[in-house]
Amino acid sequence: YRSHLKGIQPLYFNLDNLGSAPTVYLVEGELKAIYLMQAGFTPVIAYPGVKFLQFLPGLIKRQGVKGQEFAILPDPDTENTVVKILKLVVEAGYRASIVDLIEKPDDFLEHYGEICMRQAIGFRSYIK
């Protein structure tokens, strides 16, 4: 995964987990996905940038499971785009929610990670 290199097309990270659980967590960037997985959240799928969210409804229609929920943890300042995309996801028959963190998920875990990584209670409670 080297989407910053010229000529390489960025991809969704862990997309093969799309239909694998009742709730799927979505974040921007693979490092955030890895942080969340280390904190015990699975499956986590990362989109390579907010402009790639436009493909999410189509991907979910092809690989999602009816009734599945998609919980997205957007980066700050991308909420408007995220809301538009999630409306399409809901219209397609899926559940969707936004977890509004005060900062990016990986930064949140890094700053408050001592407690979260040992027990993951605070972070899990916040997301739930």
C-alpha positions as CSV (number, residue, x, y, z in Angstrom):
1,Y,0.0,0.0,0.0
2,R,1.9,3.0,-1.3
3,S,-0.8,5.4,-2.5
4,H,1.4,8.4,-2.2
5,L,3.8,7.1,-4.9
6,K,3.2,8.4,-8.4
7,G,1.3,6.1,-10.7
8,I,0.0,3.7,-8.0
9,Q,-3.8,3.5,-7.6
10,P,-4.9,3.7,-4.0
11,L,-7.1,0.8,-2.8
12,Y,-9.5,0.1,0.0
13,F,-7.6,-1.7,2.9
14,N,-9.2,-5.0,4.2
15,L,-12.0,-4.8,1.7
16,D,-12.3,-8.6,1.7
17,N,-13.8,-8.2,5.2
18,L,-16.8,-6.3,3.9
19,G,-19.5,-8.9,4.5
20,S,-17.9,-10.7,7.4
21,A,-19.5,-9.3,10.5
22,P,-22.8,-7.6,11.7
23,T,-20.9,-4.3,12.2
24,V,-18.0,-3.1,10.0
25,Y,-15.9,-0.1,11.0
26,L,-14.7,2.3,8.3
27,V,-11.8,4.8,8.6
28,E,-9.7,6.8,6.3
29,G,-6.3,5.3,5.9
30,E,-4.8,1.9,6.7
31,L,-2.8,3.1,9.7
32,K,-6.1,4.0,11.4
33,A,-7.5,0.6,10.6
34,I,-4.5,-1.1,12.1
35,Y,-4.8,1.0,15.3
36,L,-8.5,0.1,15.6
37,M,-7.8,-3.6,15.0
38,Q,-5.1,-3.5,17.7
39,A,-7.7,-2.0,20.1
40,G,-10.0,-5.0,19.4
41,F,-12.3,-3.6,16.7
42,T,-12.9,-6.0,13.8
43,P,-13.4,-5.9,11.0
44,V,-12.1,-2.5,10.0
45,I,-11.9,-1.3,6.4
46,A,-10.0,1.7,5.4
47,Y,-10.8,3.9,2.4
48,P,-7.8,5.6,0.8
49,G,-9.2,9.2,1.0
50,V,-12.5,10.9,1.3
51,K,-12.9,11.2,-2.5
52,F,-12.9,7.4,-2.7
53,L,-16.0,7.2,-0.5
54,Q,-18.1,7.6,-3.7
55,F,-17.4,4.0,-4.5
56,L,-18.5,2.7,-1.1
57,P,-22.2,2.3,-1.8
58,G,-21.5,0.2,-4.9
59,L,-19.0,-2.0,-3.1
60,I,-21.4,-2.6,-0.3
61,K,-24.2,-3.5,-2.7
62,R,-21.9,-6.2,-4.2
63,Q,-20.3,-7.6,-1.1
64,G,-22.3,-6.5,1.9
65,V,-24.9,-8.5,3.8
66,K,-28.4,-7.1,4.2
67,G,-29.0,-5.6,7.7
68,Q,-25.2,-5.0,8.2
69,E,-24.2,-1.8,9.9
70,F,-21.4,0.4,8.8
71,A,-19.9,2.6,11.6
72,I,-17.6,5.2,10.1
73,L,-15.0,7.2,12.0
74,P,-14.3,10.1,9.7
75,D,-11.4,12.5,9.8
76,P,-12.3,16.0,11.0
77,D,-13.6,18.2,8.2
78,T,-14.9,15.3,6.1
79,E,-18.3,14.9,7.8
80,N,-20.4,16.5,5.1
81,T,-19.1,14.2,2.4
82,V,-19.4,11.2,4.8
83,V,-23.1,12.0,5.5
84,K,-23.9,12.2,1.8
85,I,-22.3,8.8,1.2
86,L,-23.9,7.2,4.2
87,K,-27.3,8.3,3.1
88,L,-26.8,6.3,-0.1
89,V,-25.7,3.3,2.0
90,V,-28.9,3.6,4.1
91,E,-31.1,4.0,1.0
92,A,-29.6,0.7,-0.2
93,G,-30.9,-1.1,2.9
94,Y,-28.0,-1.0,5.3
95,R,-27.6,0.6,8.7
96,A,-25.0,3.3,9.1
97,S,-23.7,5.5,11.9
98,I,-21.0,8.1,12.3
99,V,-18.7,8.2,15.3
100,D,-17.8,11.8,15.9
101,L,-14.3,11.8,17.6
102,I,-12.6,15.0,18.7
103,E,-9.6,14.0,16.5
104,K,-8.5,11.4,14.1
105,P,-9.0,7.8,15.4
106,D,-5.3,7.0,15.4
107,D,-4.4,10.2,17.2
108,F,-7.2,9.6,19.7
109,L,-5.8,6.2,20.4
110,E,-2.3,7.5,20.6
111,H,-3.2,10.3,23.0
112,Y,-5.5,8.2,25.2
113,G,-4.1,4.8,24.2
114,E,-2.6,3.7,27.5
115,I,-6.0,3.0,28.9
116,C,-7.6,2.1,25.5
117,M,-4.9,-0.4,24.5
118,R,-4.7,-2.2,27.9
119,Q,-8.5,-2.5,28.3
120,A,-10.0,-0.7,25.3
121,I,-12.9,0.1,27.6
122,G,-13.0,3.9,27.2
123,F,-12.6,3.9,23.5
124,R,-15.1,1.0,23.0
125,S,-17.7,2.8,25.2
126,Y,-17.2,6.0,23.2
127,I,-17.7,4.3,19.9
128,K,-20.7,2.3,21.1
